[in-house]
Amino acid sequence: MGRFDISPEVAEEYRTKFREAVMPHVDEDILAVGTFRTTGSGTKFAISKTQAGALFYGAASKIGRSRAGGLPGQFLLAVTPTKLHAFKYKLKGKGVEVRQPVAEWDRAGLRVELERLTTTTRVKLAWPDAGEKLVFDQDGMGDNPWADDVVRVLQTTPSAVA
């Protein structure tokens, strides 16, 4: 089954797997966990299909990582009542392996913007007081219920979910 047609059963199965995978790395209740990727996937796909070269592919990857604050190409975001955590991960068989935590931010002062694109949803997170901004995309093409969960929780204020 592809990401275009995720059944409610599969969505719930992976909600549990993602949550269990990040649990040992987080001290608070986990409100949502979802899969995301840096921007530029479409550009990198086009570069690879036209064989434009490794230099262009590398540049597109670097730009995407830069816009996402240095996060890896694919990552999990876990939301707790007061924090947002990013993890490097890998899907293994029918399981999830969290490789390492890569970043952590306070949710206080967080502003969330969404931009619907042709094949994904672009997520823009900003902490105006800290001058920090991250831009990345929901992972996959089409339906991504786990990323939708994360975005939905992030759009609530930390005090509203504590």
CNS distance restraints for C-alpha pairs under 8 A (distance, minus, plus):
assign (resid   1 and name CA) (resid   5 and name CA) 6.84 0.50 0.50
assign (resid   1 and name CA) (resid   6 and name CA) 7.03 0.50 0.50
assign (resid   2 and name CA) (resid   6 and name CA) 6.89 0.50 0.50
assign (resid   3 and name CA) (resid 140 and name CA) 6.37 0.50 0.50
assign (resid   3 and name CA) (resid 141 and name CA) 6.48 0.50 0.50
assign (resid   3 and name CA) (resid 142 and name CA) 6.46 0.50 0.50
assign (resid   3 and name CA) (resid 143 and name CA) 5.98 0.50 0.50
assign (resid   3 and name CA) (resid 144 and name CA) 7.00 0.50 0.50
assign (resid   4 and name CA) (resid 141 and name CA) 6.61 0.50 0.50
assign (resid   4 and name CA) (resid 142 and name CA) 5.22 0.50 0.50
assign (resid   4 and name CA) (resid 143 and name CA) 5.61 0.50 0.50
assign (resid   5 and name CA) (resid 143 and name CA) 6.86 0.50 0.50
assign (resid   6 and name CA) (resid  10 and name CA) 6.28 0.50 0.50
assign (resid   6 and name CA) (resid  11 and name CA) 6.36 0.50 0.50
assign (resid   6 and name CA) (resid 143 and name CA) 6.84 0.50 0.50
assign (resid   6 and name CA) (resid 144 and name CA) 7.91 0.50 0.50
assign (resid   7 and name CA) (resid  11 and name CA) 6.17 0.50 0.50
assign (resid   8 and name CA) (resid  12 and name CA) 6.15 0.50 0.50
assign (resid   9 and name CA) (resid  13 and name CA) 6.12 0.50 0.50
assign (resid  10 and name CA) (resid  14 and name CA) 6.21 0.50 0.50
assign (resid  11 and name CA) (resid  15 and name CA) 6.14 0.50 0.50
assign (resid  11 and name CA) (resid 145 and name CA) 6.55 0.50 0.50
assign (resid  11 and name CA) (resid 146 and name CA) 7.33 0.50 0.50
assign (resid  12 and name CA) (resid  16 and name CA) 6.36 0.50 0.50
assign (resid  13 and name CA) (resid  17 and name CA) 6.40 0.50 0.50
assign (resid  14 and name CA) (resid  18 and name CA) 5.84 0.50 0.50
assign (resid  15 and name CA) (resid  19 and name CA) 6.09 0.50 0.50
assign (resid  15 and name CA) (resid  33 and name CA) 7.04 0.50 0.50
assign (resid  15 and name CA) (resid  34 and name CA) 7.94 0.50 0.50
assign (resid  15 and name CA) (resid 146 and name CA) 6.57 0.50 0.50
assign (resid  16 and name CA) (resid  20 and name CA) 6.03 0.50 0.50
assign (resid  17 and name CA) (resid  21 and name CA) 6.06 0.50 0.50
assign (resid  17 and name CA) (resid  95 and name CA) 6.75 0.50 0.50
assign (resid  17 and name CA) (resid  96 and name CA) 6.41 0.50 0.50
assign (resid  18 and name CA) (resid  22 and name CA) 6.48 0.50 0.50
assign (resid  18 and name CA) (resid  33 and name CA) 6.16 0.50 0.50
assign (resid  18 and name CA) (resid  34 and name CA) 7.36 0.50 0.50
assign (resid  18 and name CA) (resid  96 and name CA) 6.49 0.50 0.50
assign (resid  19 and name CA) (resid  23 and name CA) 6.06 0.50 0.50
assign (resid  19 and name CA) (resid  30 and name CA) 7.00 0.50 0.50
assign (resid  19 and name CA) (resid  32 and name CA) 7.43 0.50 0.50
assign (resid  19 and name CA) (resid  33 and name CA) 6.13 0.50 0.50
assign (resid  20 and name CA) (resid  24 and name CA) 7.76 0.50 0.50
assign (resid  21 and name CA) (resid  96 and name CA) 6.32 0.50 0.50
assign (resid  21 and name CA) (resid  97 and name CA) 6.42 0.50 0.50
assign (resid  21 and name CA) (resid  98 and name CA) 5.94 0.50 0.50
assign (resid  22 and name CA) (resid  26 and name CA) 6.59 0.50 0.50
assign (resid  22 and name CA) (resid  78 and name CA) 7.46 0.50 0.50
assign (resid  22 and name CA) (resid  98 and name CA) 6.59 0.50 0.50
assign (resid  23 and name CA) (resid  27 and name CA) 7.83 0.50 0.50
assign (resid  23 and name CA) (resid  30 and name CA) 7.45 0.50 0.50
assign (resid  25 and name CA) (resid 101 and name CA) 7.42 0.50 0.50
assign (resid  26 and name CA) (resid  30 and name CA) 7.75 0.50 0.50
assign (resid  28 and name CA) (resid  80 and name CA) 6.00 0.50 0.50
assign (resid  28 and name CA) (resid  81 and name CA) 7.24 0.50 0.50
assign (resid  29 and name CA) (resid  80 and name CA) 5.72 0.50 0.50
assign (resid  29 and name CA) (resid  81 and name CA) 7.05 0.50 0.50
assign (resid  30 and name CA) (resid  78 and name CA) 6.74 0.50 0.50
assign (resid  30 and name CA) (resid  79 and name CA) 5.93 0.50 0.50
assign (resid  30 and name CA) (resid  80 and name CA) 4.82 0.50 0.50
assign (resid  30 and name CA) (resid  81 and name CA) 7.63 0.50 0.50
assign (resid  31 and name CA) (resid  78 and name CA) 7.48 0.50 0.50
assign (resid  31 and name CA) (resid  79 and name CA) 5.48 0.50 0.50
assign (resid  31 and name CA) (resid  80 and name CA) 5.35 0.50 0.50
assign (resid  31 and name CA) (resid  81 and name CA) 7.08 0.50 0.50
assign (resid  31 and name CA) (resid 150 and name CA) 7.96 0.50 0.50
assign (resid  31 and name CA) (resid 153 and name CA) 7.21 0.50 0.50
assign (resid  32 and name CA) (resid  78 and name CA) 5.74 0.50 0.50
assign (resid  32 and name CA) (resid  79 and name CA) 5.31 0.50 0.50
assign (resid  32 and name CA) (resid  80 and name CA) 7.42 0.50 0.50
assign (resid  32 and name CA) (resid 146 and name CA) 7.46 0.50 0.50
assign (resid  32 and name CA) (resid 149 and name CA) 5.83 0.50 0.50
assign (resid  32 and name CA) (resid 150 and name CA) 5.15 0.50 0.50
assign (resid  32 and name CA) (resid 153 and name CA) 7.02 0.50 0.50
assign (resid  33 and name CA) (resid  76 and name CA) 6.65 0.50 0.50
assign (resid  33 and name CA) (resid  77 and name CA) 5.54 0.50 0.50
assign (resid  33 and name CA) (resid  78 and name CA) 4.31 0.50 0.50
assign (resid  33 and name CA) (resid  79 and name CA) 6.40 0.50 0.50
assign (resid  33 and name CA) (resid 146 and name CA) 6.20 0.50 0.50
assign (resid  33 and name CA) (resid 147 and name CA) 7.12 0.50 0.50
assign (resid  33 and name CA) (resid 149 and name CA) 7.19 0.50 0.50
assign (resid  33 and name CA) (resid 150 and name CA) 5.91 0.50 0.50
assign (resid  34 and name CA) (resid  76 and name CA) 5.48 0.50 0.50
assign (resid  34 and name CA) (resid  77 and name CA) 5.51 0.50 0.50
assign (resid  34 and name CA) (resid  78 and name CA) 6.75 0.50 0.50
assign (resid  34 and name CA) (resid 145 and name CA) 7.86 0.50 0.50
assign (resid  34 and name CA) (resid 146 and name CA) 4.25 0.50 0.50
assign (resid  34 and name CA) (resid 147 and name CA) 4.24 0.50 0.50
assign (resid  34 and name CA) (resid 148 and name CA) 7.55 0.50 0.50
assign (resid  34 and name CA) (resid 149 and name CA) 7.02 0.50 0.50
assign (resid  34 and name CA) (resid 150 and name CA) 5.92 0.50 0.50
assign (resid  35 and name CA) (resid  74 and name CA) 7.27 0.50 0.50
assign (resid  35 and name CA) (resid  75 and name CA) 5.94 0.50 0.50
assign (resid  35 and name CA) (resid  76 and name CA) 4.68 0.50 0.50
assign (resid  35 and name CA) (resid  77 and name CA) 6.55 0.50 0.50
assign (resid  35 and name CA) (resid 138 and name CA) 6.52 0.50 0.50
assign (resid  35 and name CA) (resid 139 and name CA) 5.50 0.50 0.50
assign (resid  35 and name CA) (resid 144 and name CA) 7.91 0.50 0.50
assign (resid  35 and name CA) (resid 146 and name CA) 6.56 0.50 0.50
assign (resid  35 and name CA) (resid 147 and name CA) 5.64 0.50 0.50
assign (resid  36 and name CA) (resid  74 and name CA) 5.81 0.50 0.50
assign (resid  36 and name CA) (resid  75 and name CA) 5.45 0.50 0.50
assign (resid  36 and name CA) (resid  76 and name CA) 6.10 0.50 0.50
assign (resid  36 and name CA) (resid  77 and name CA) 7.26 0.50 0.50
assign (resid  36 and name CA) (resid 136 and name CA) 7.07 0.50 0.50
assign (resid  36 and name CA) (resid 137 and name CA) 5.75 0.50 0.50
assign (resid  36 and name CA) (resid 138 and name CA) 4.44 0.50 0.50
assign (resid  36 and name CA) (resid 139 and name CA) 4.31 0.50 0.50
assign (resid  36 and name CA) (resid 147 and name CA) 6.83 0.50 0.50
assign (resid  37 and name CA) (resid  72 and name CA) 7.68 0.50 0.50
assign (resid  37 and name CA) (resid  73 and name CA) 5.37 0.50 0.50
assign (resid  37 and name CA) (resid  74 and name CA) 4.29 0.50 0.50
assign (resid  37 and name CA) (resid  75 and name CA) 6.11 0.50 0.50
assign (resid  37 and name CA) (resid 136 and name CA) 6.04 0.50 0.50
assign (resid  37 and name CA) (resid 137 and name CA) 5.37 0.50 0.50
assign (resid  37 and name CA) (resid 138 and name CA) 6.16 0.50 0.50
assign (resid  37 and name CA) (resid 139 and name CA) 5.26 0.50 0.50
assign (resid  38 and name CA) (resid  64 and name CA) 5.06 0.50 0.50
assign (resid  38 and name CA) (resid  65 and name CA) 5.88 0.50 0.50
assign (resid  38 and name CA) (resid  67 and name CA) 7.64 0.50 0.50
assign (resid  38 and name CA) (resid  68 and name CA) 6.03 0.50 0.50
assign (resid  38 and name CA) (resid  71 and name CA) 7.39 0.50 0.50
assign (resid  38 and name CA) (resid  72 and name CA) 7.26 0.50 0.50
assign (resid  38 and name CA) (resid  73 and name CA) 5.24 0.50 0.50
assign (resid  38 and name CA) (resid  74 and name CA) 6.63 0.50 0.50
assign (resid  38 and name CA) (resid 135 and name CA) 7.52 0.50 0.50
assign (resid  38 and name CA) (resid 136 and name CA) 4.71 0.50 0.50
assign (resid  38 and name CA) (resid 137 and name CA) 5.97 0.50 0.50
assign (resid  39 and name CA) (resid  63 and name CA) 7.96 0.50 0.50
assign (resid  39 and name CA) (resid  64 and name CA) 4.65 0.50 0.50
assign (resid  39 and name CA) (resid  65 and name CA) 7.57 0.50 0.50
assign (resid  39 and name CA) (resid  67 and name CA) 7.55 0.50 0.50
assign (resid  39 and name CA) (resid  68 and name CA) 7.70 0.50 0.50
assign (resid  39 and name CA) (resid 135 and name CA) 7.27 0.50 0.50
assign (resid  39 and name CA) (resid 136 and name CA) 5.13 0.50 0.50
assign (resid  39 and name CA) (resid 137 and name CA) 5.80 0.50 0.50
assign (resid  40 and name CA) (resid  44 and name CA) 6.09 0.50 0.50
assign (resid  40 and name CA) (resid  60 and name CA) 6.16 0.50 0.50
assign (resid  40 and name CA) (resid  61 and name CA) 6.87 0.50 0.50
assign (resid  40 and name CA) (resid  63 and name CA) 7.83 0.50 0.50
assign (resid  40 and name CA) (resid  64 and name CA) 5.74 0.50 0.50
assign (resid  41 and name CA) (resid  45 and name CA) 6.07 0.50 0.50
assign (resid  42 and name CA) (resid  46 and name CA) 6.23 0.50 0.50
assign (resid  43 and name CA) (resid  47 and name CA) 6.16 0.50 0.50
assign (resid  43 and name CA) (resid  60 and name CA) 7.00 0.50 0.50
assign (resid  44 and name CA) (resid  48 and name CA) 6.12 0.50 0.50
assign (resid  44 and name CA) (resid  57 and name CA) 5.63 0.50 0.50
assign (resid  44 and name CA) (resid  60 and name CA) 6.41 0.50 0.50
assign (resid  44 and name CA) (resid  61 and name CA) 7.41 0.50 0.50
assign (resid  45 and name CA) (resid  49 and name CA) 6.20 0.50 0.50
assign (resid  46 and name CA) (resid  50 and name CA) 6.10 0.50 0.50
assign (resid  47 and name CA) (resid  51 and name CA) 5.83 0.50 0.50
assign (resid  47 and name CA) (resid  52 and name CA) 5.20 0.50 0.50
assign (resid  47 and name CA) (resid  53 and name CA) 6.98 0.50 0.50
assign (resid  47 and name CA) (resid  56 and name CA) 7.08 0.50 0.50
assign (resid  47 and name CA) (resid  57 and name CA) 6.20 0.50 0.50
assign (resid  48 and name CA) (resid  52 and name CA) 6.66 0.50 0.50
assign (resid  48 and name CA) (resid  53 and name CA) 7.37 0.50 0.50
assign (resid  48 and name CA) (resid  57 and name CA) 7.31 0.50 0.50
assign (resid  52 and name CA) (resid  56 and name CA) 6.74 0.50 0.50
assign (resid  52 and name CA) (resid  57 and name CA) 7.85 0.50 0.50
assign (resid  53 and name CA) (resid  57 and name CA) 6.46 0.50 0.50
assign (resid  54 and name CA) (resid  58 and name CA) 5.85 0.50 0.50
assign (resid  55 and name CA) (resid  59 and name CA) 6.15 0.50 0.50
assign (resid  56 and name CA) (resid  60 and name CA) 6.20 0.50 0.50
assign (resid  57 and name CA) (resid  61 and name CA) 6.25 0.50 0.50
assign (resid  58 and name CA) (resid  62 and name CA) 6.08 0.50 0.50
assign (resid  59 and name CA) (resid  63 and name CA) 6.18 0.50 0.50
assign (resid  60 and name CA) (resid  64 and name CA) 6.27 0.50 0.50
assign (resid  61 and name CA) (resid  65 and name CA) 6.21 0.50 0.50
assign (resid  61 and name CA) (resid  73 and name CA) 7.72 0.50 0.50
assign (resid  62 and name CA) (resid  66 and name CA) 6.03 0.50 0.50
assign (resid  63 and name CA) (resid  67 and name CA) 6.22 0.50 0.50
assign (resid  64 and name CA) (resid  68 and name CA) 6.28 0.50 0.50
assign (resid  64 and name CA) (resid  73 and name CA) 7.92 0.50 0.50
assign (resid  64 and name CA) (resid 136 and name CA) 7.58 0.50 0.50
assign (resid  65 and name CA) (resid  69 and name CA) 6.28 0.50 0.50
assign (resid  65 and name CA) (resid  70 and name CA) 4.76 0.50 0.50
assign (resid  65 and name CA) (resid  71 and name CA) 5.74 0.50 0.50
assign (resid  65 and name CA) (resid  72 and name CA) 6.59 0.50 0.50
assign (resid  65 and name CA) (resid  73 and name CA) 6.83 0.50 0.50
assign (resid  66 and name CA) (resid  70 and name CA) 5.25 0.50 0.50
assign (resid  66 and name CA) (resid  71 and name CA) 7.90 0.50 0.50
assign (resid  67 and name CA) (resid 133 and name CA) 7.95 0.50 0.50
assign (resid  67 and name CA) (resid 134 and name CA) 5.86 0.50 0.50
assign (resid  67 and name CA) (resid 135 and name CA) 5.34 0.50 0.50
assign (resid  67 and name CA) (resid 136 and name CA) 7.17 0.50 0.50
assign (resid  68 and name CA) (resid 133 and name CA) 7.98 0.50 0.50
assign (resid  68 and name CA) (resid 134 and name CA) 4.72 0.50 0.50
assign (resid  68 and name CA) (resid 135 and name CA) 5.01 0.50 0.50
assign (resid  68 and name CA) (resid 136 and name CA) 5.63 0.50 0.50
assign (resid  69 and name CA) (resid 133 and name CA) 7.62 0.50 0.50
assign (resid  69 and name CA) (resid 134 and name CA) 5.78 0.50 0.50
assign (resid  69 and name CA) (resid 135 and name CA) 7.95 0.50 0.50
assign (resid  71 and name CA) (resid  75 and name CA) 7.31 0.50 0.50
assign (resid  71 and name CA) (resid  86 and name CA) 7.90 0.50 0.50
assign (resid  71 and name CA) (resid 102 and name CA) 7.04 0.50 0.50
assign (resid  71 and name CA) (resid 103 and name CA) 7.83 0.50 0.50
assign (resid  72 and name CA) (resid  88 and name CA) 6.68 0.50 0.50
assign (resid  74 and name CA) (resid  88 and name CA) 7.03 0.50 0.50
assign (resid  74 and name CA) (resid  89 and name CA) 7.48 0.50 0.50
assign (resid  74 and name CA) (resid 139 and name CA) 7.50 0.50 0.50
assign (resid  75 and name CA) (resid  86 and name CA) 6.53 0.50 0.50
assign (resid  75 and name CA) (resid  87 and name CA) 5.55 0.50 0.50
assign (resid  75 and name CA) (resid  88 and name CA) 4.97 0.50 0.50
assign (resid  75 and name CA) (resid  89 and name CA) 6.03 0.50 0.50
assign (resid  76 and name CA) (resid  86 and name CA) 5.61 0.50 0.50
assign (resid  76 and name CA) (resid  87 and name CA) 5.12 0.50 0.50
assign (resid  76 and name CA) (resid  88 and name CA) 6.54 0.50 0.50
assign (resid  76 and name CA) (resid  89 and name CA) 6.73 0.50 0.50
assign (resid  77 and name CA) (resid  84 and name CA) 6.81 0.50 0.50
assign (resid  77 and name CA) (resid  85 and name CA) 5.58 0.50 0.50
assign (resid  77 and name CA) (resid  86 and name CA) 4.64 0.50 0.50
assign (resid  77 and name CA) (resid  87 and name CA) 6.52 0.50 0.50
assign (resid  77 and name CA) (resid 150 and name CA) 7.30 0.50 0.50
assign (resid  78 and name CA) (resid  84 and name CA) 5.86 0.50 0.50
assign (resid  78 and name CA) (resid  85 and name CA) 5.07 0.50 0.50
assign (resid  78 and name CA) (resid  86 and name CA) 6.45 0.50 0.50
assign (resid  78 and name CA) (resid 150 and name CA) 7.25 0.50 0.50
assign (resid  79 and name CA) (resid  83 and name CA) 6.14 0.50 0.50
assign (resid  79 and name CA) (resid  84 and name CA) 4.75 0.50 0.50
assign (resid  79 and name CA) (resid  85 and name CA) 6.41 0.50 0.50
assign (resid  79 and name CA) (resid 150 and name CA) 6.63 0.50 0.50
assign (resid  79 and name CA) (resid 153 and name CA) 7.40 0.50 0.50
assign (resid  79 and name CA) (resid 154 and name CA) 7.36 0.50 0.50
assign (resid  80 and name CA) (resid  84 and name CA) 6.32 0.50 0.50
assign (resid  81 and name CA) (resid 107 and name CA) 7.90 0.50 0.50
assign (resid  81 and name CA) (resid 158 and name CA) 5.55 0.50 0.50
assign (resid  81 and name CA) (resid 159 and name CA) 7.56 0.50 0.50
assign (resid  81 and name CA) (resid 161 and name CA) 5.99 0.50 0.50
assign (resid  81 and name CA) (resid 162 and name CA) 5.13 0.50 0.50
assign (resid  82 and name CA) (resid 106 and name CA) 6.00 0.50 0.50
assign (resid  82 and name CA) (resid 107 and name CA) 5.42 0.50 0.50
assign (resid  82 and name CA) (resid 108 and name CA) 7.08 0.50 0.50
assign (resid  82 and name CA) (resid 158 and name CA) 5.77 0.50 0.50
assign (resid  82 and name CA) (resid 162 and name CA) 7.60 0.50 0.50
assign (resid  83 and name CA) (resid 104 and name CA) 6.80 0.50 0.50
assign (resid  83 and name CA) (resid 105 and name CA) 5.61 0.50 0.50
assign (resid  83 and name CA) (resid 106 and name CA) 4.56 0.50 0.50
assign (resid  83 and name CA) (resid 107 and name CA) 5.10 0.50 0.50
assign (resid  84 and name CA) (resid 104 and name CA) 5.68 0.50 0.50
assign (resid  84 and name CA) (resid 105 and name CA) 5.19 0.50 0.50
assign (resid  84 and name CA) (resid 106 and name CA) 6.28 0.50 0.50
assign (resid  84 and name CA) (resid 107 and name CA) 6.24 0.50 0.50
assign (resid  85 and name CA) (resid 101 and name CA) 7.35 0.50 0.50
assign (resid  85 and name CA) (resid 102 and name CA) 7.85 0.50 0.50
assign (resid  85 and name CA) (resid 103 and name CA) 5.90 0.50 0.50
assign (resid  85 and name CA) (resid 104 and name CA) 4.47 0.50 0.50
assign (resid  85 and name CA) (resid 105 and name CA) 6.55 0.50 0.50
assign (resid  86 and name CA) (resid 101 and name CA) 5.96 0.50 0.50
assign (resid  86 and name CA) (resid 102 and name CA) 5.56 0.50 0.50
assign (resid  86 and name CA) (resid 103 and name CA) 5.08 0.50 0.50
assign (resid  86 and name CA) (resid 104 and name CA) 6.24 0.50 0.50
assign (resid  87 and name CA) (resid  98 and name CA) 6.56 0.50 0.50
assign (resid  87 and name CA) (resid  99 and name CA) 7.05 0.50 0.50
assign (resid  87 and name CA) (resid 100 and name CA) 5.62 0.50 0.50
assign (resid  87 and name CA) (resid 101 and name CA) 4.29 0.50 0.50
assign (resid  87 and name CA) (resid 102 and name CA) 5.28 0.50 0.50
assign (resid  87 and name CA) (resid 103 and name CA) 7.13 0.50 0.50
assign (resid  88 and name CA) (resid  98 and name CA) 6.10 0.50 0.50
assign (resid  88 and name CA) (resid  99 and name CA) 5.26 0.50 0.50
assign (resid  88 and name CA) (resid 100 and name CA) 5.38 0.50 0.50
assign (resid  88 and name CA) (resid 101 and name CA) 6.29 0.50 0.50
assign (resid  88 and name CA) (resid 102 and name CA) 6.49 0.50 0.50
assign (resid  89 and name CA) (resid  96 and name CA) 7.11 0.50 0.50
assign (resid  89 and name CA) (resid  97 and name CA) 5.57 0.50 0.50
assign (resid  89 and name CA) (resid  98 and name CA) 4.30 0.50 0.50
assign (resid  89 and name CA) (resid  99 and name CA) 4.97 0.50 0.50
assign (resid  89 and name CA) (resid 100 and name CA) 7.20 0.50 0.50
assign (resid  90 and name CA) (resid  96 and name CA) 6.00 0.50 0.50
assign (resid  90 and name CA) (resid  97 and name CA) 5.23 0.50 0.50
assign (resid  90 and name CA) (resid  98 and name CA) 6.51 0.50 0.50
assign (resid  90 and name CA) (resid  99 and name CA) 7.11 0.50 0.50
assign (resid  91 and name CA) (resid  95 and name CA) 5.89 0.50 0.50
assign (resid  91 and name CA) (resid  96 and name CA) 4.64 0.50 0.50
assign (resid  91 and name CA) (resid  97 and name CA) 6.18 0.50 0.50
assign (resid  92 and name CA) (resid  96 and name CA) 5.76 0.50 0.50
assign (resid  92 and name CA) (resid  97 and name CA) 6.69 0.50 0.50
assign (resid 106 and name CA) (resid 110 and name CA) 7.82 0.50 0.50
assign (resid 107 and name CA) (resid 154 and name CA) 7.91 0.50 0.50
assign (resid 107 and name CA) (resid 157 and name CA) 7.88 0.50 0.50
assign (resid 107 and name CA) (resid 158 and name CA) 6.27 0.50 0.50
assign (resid 108 and name CA) (resid 157 and name CA) 7.69 0.50 0.50
assign (resid 108 and name CA) (resid 158 and name CA) 6.54 0.50 0.50
assign (resid 109 and name CA) (resid 127 and name CA) 5.68 0.50 0.50
assign (resid 109 and name CA) (resid 128 and name CA) 7.18 0.50 0.50
assign (resid 109 and name CA) (resid 129 and name CA) 7.11 0.50 0.50
assign (resid 110 and name CA) (resid 125 and name CA) 6.76 0.50 0.50
assign (resid 110 and name CA) (resid 126 and name CA) 5.74 0.50 0.50
assign (resid 110 and name CA) (resid 127 and name CA) 4.88 0.50 0.50
assign (resid 110 and name CA) (resid 128 and name CA) 7.63 0.50 0.50
assign (resid 111 and name CA) (resid 125 and name CA) 5.73 0.50 0.50
assign (resid 111 and name CA) (resid 126 and name CA) 5.11 0.50 0.50
assign (resid 111 and name CA) (resid 127 and name CA) 6.26 0.50 0.50
assign (resid 111 and name CA) (resid 128 and name CA) 7.80 0.50 0.50
assign (resid 111 and name CA) (resid 155 and name CA) 7.73 0.50 0.50
assign (resid 112 and name CA) (resid 123 and name CA) 7.23 0.50 0.50
assign (resid 112 and name CA) (resid 124 and name CA) 5.83 0.50 0.50
assign (resid 112 and name CA) (resid 125 and name CA) 4.86 0.50 0.50
assign (resid 112 and name CA) (resid 126 and name CA) 6.64 0.50 0.50
assign (resid 112 and name CA) (resid 151 and name CA) 7.96 0.50 0.50
assign (resid 112 and name CA) (resid 154 and name CA) 7.04 0.50 0.50
assign (resid 112 and name CA) (resid 155 and name CA) 6.20 0.50 0.50
assign (resid 113 and name CA) (resid 123 and name CA) 6.01 0.50 0.50
assign (resid 113 and name CA) (resid 124 and name CA) 4.99 0.50 0.50
assign (resid 113 and name CA) (resid 125 and name CA) 6.52 0.50 0.50
assign (resid 114 and name CA) (resid 121 and name CA) 6.65 0.50 0.50
assign (resid 114 and name CA) (resid 122 and name CA) 5.71 0.50 0.50
assign (resid 114 and name CA) (resid 123 and name CA) 4.91 0.50 0.50
assign (resid 114 and name CA) (resid 124 and name CA) 6.26 0.50 0.50
assign (resid 115 and name CA) (resid 121 and name CA) 5.70 0.50 0.50
assign (resid 115 and name CA) (resid 122 and name CA) 4.97 0.50 0.50
assign (resid 115 and name CA) (resid 123 and name CA) 6.61 0.50 0.50
assign (resid 116 and name CA) (resid 120 and name CA) 6.45 0.50 0.50
assign (resid 116 and name CA) (resid 121 and name CA) 4.55 0.50 0.50
assign (resid 116 and name CA) (resid 122 and name CA) 6.25 0.50 0.50
assign (resid 117 and name CA) (resid 121 and name CA) 5.54 0.50 0.50
assign (resid 117 and name CA) (resid 122 and name CA) 6.83 0.50 0.50
assign (resid 119 and name CA) (resid 141 and name CA) 5.21 0.50 0.50
assign (resid 119 and name CA) (resid 142 and name CA) 5.90 0.50 0.50
assign (resid 120 and name CA) (resid 137 and name CA) 6.62 0.50 0.50
assign (resid 120 and name CA) (resid 138 and name CA) 6.06 0.50 0.50
assign (resid 120 and name CA) (resid 139 and name CA) 7.46 0.50 0.50
assign (resid 120 and name CA) (resid 140 and name CA) 7.18 0.50 0.50
assign (resid 120 and name CA) (resid 141 and name CA) 5.80 0.50 0.50
assign (resid 120 and name CA) (resid 142 and name CA) 6.13 0.50 0.50
assign (resid 121 and name CA) (resid 137 and name CA) 5.73 0.50 0.50
assign (resid 121 and name CA) (resid 138 and name CA) 5.61 0.50 0.50
assign (resid 122 and name CA) (resid 135 and name CA) 7.14 0.50 0.50
assign (resid 122 and name CA) (resid 136 and name CA) 5.83 0.50 0.50
assign (resid 122 and name CA) (resid 137 and name CA) 4.37 0.50 0.50
assign (resid 122 and name CA) (resid 138 and name CA) 6.49 0.50 0.50
assign (resid 123 and name CA) (resid 135 and name CA) 5.79 0.50 0.50
assign (resid 123 and name CA) (resid 136 and name CA) 5.44 0.50 0.50
assign (resid 123 and name CA) (resid 137 and name CA) 5.65 0.50 0.50
assign (resid 123 and name CA) (resid 138 and name CA) 7.23 0.50 0.50
assign (resid 124 and name CA) (resid 133 and name CA) 7.20 0.50 0.50
assign (resid 124 and name CA) (resid 134 and name CA) 5.77 0.50 0.50
assign (resid 124 and name CA) (resid 135 and name CA) 4.58 0.50 0.50
assign (resid 124 and name CA) (resid 136 and name CA) 6.70 0.50 0.50
assign (resid 125 and name CA) (resid 133 and name CA) 5.65 0.50 0.50
assign (resid 125 and name CA) (resid 134 and name CA) 5.15 0.50 0.50
assign (resid 125 and name CA) (resid 135 and name CA) 6.48 0.50 0.50
assign (resid 126 and name CA) (resid 131 and name CA) 7.50 0.50 0.50
assign (resid 126 and name CA) (resid 132 and name CA) 5.76 0.50 0.50
assign (resid 126 and name CA) (resid 133 and name CA) 4.31 0.50 0.50
assign (resid 126 and name CA) (resid 134 and name CA) 6.41 0.50 0.50
assign (resid 127 and name CA) (resid 131 and name CA) 5.92 0.50 0.50
assign (resid 127 and name CA) (resid 132 and name CA) 5.26 0.50 0.50
assign (resid 127 and name CA) (resid 133 and name CA) 6.40 0.50 0.50
assign (resid 128 and name CA) (resid 132 and name CA) 6.58 0.50 0.50
assign (resid 128 and name CA) (resid 133 and name CA) 7.96 0.50 0.50
assign (resid 138 and name CA) (resid 144 and name CA) 7.10 0.50 0.50
assign (resid 138 and name CA) (resid 147 and name CA) 5.96 0.50 0.50
assign (resid 139 and name CA) (resid 144 and name CA) 7.02 0.50 0.50
assign (resid 139 and name CA) (resid 147 and name CA) 7.58 0.50 0.50
assign (resid 140 and name CA) (resid 144 and name CA) 6.89 0.50 0.50
assign (resid 144 and name CA) (resid 148 and name CA) 6.33 0.50 0.50
assign (resid 145 and name CA) (resid 149 and name CA) 6.19 0.50 0.50
assign (resid 146 and name CA) (resid 150 and name CA) 6.53 0.50 0.50
assign (resid 147 and name CA) (resid 151 and name CA) 6.24 0.50 0.50
assign (resid 148 and name CA) (resid 152 and name CA) 6.05 0.50 0.50
assign (resid 149 and name CA) (resid 153 and name CA) 6.29 0.50 0.50
assign (resid 150 and name CA) (resid 154 and name CA) 6.08 0.50 0.50
assign (resid 151 and name CA) (resid 155 and name CA) 6.17 0.50 0.50
assign (resid 152 and name CA) (resid 156 and name CA) 7.10 0.50 0.50
assign (resid 156 and name CA) (resid 160 and name CA) 6.51 0.50 0.50
assign (resid 156 and name CA) (resid 161 and name CA) 7.22 0.50 0.50
assign (resid 157 and name CA) (resid 161 and name CA) 6.92 0.50 0.50
assign (resid 158 and name CA) (resid 162 and name CA) 6.18 0.50 0.50
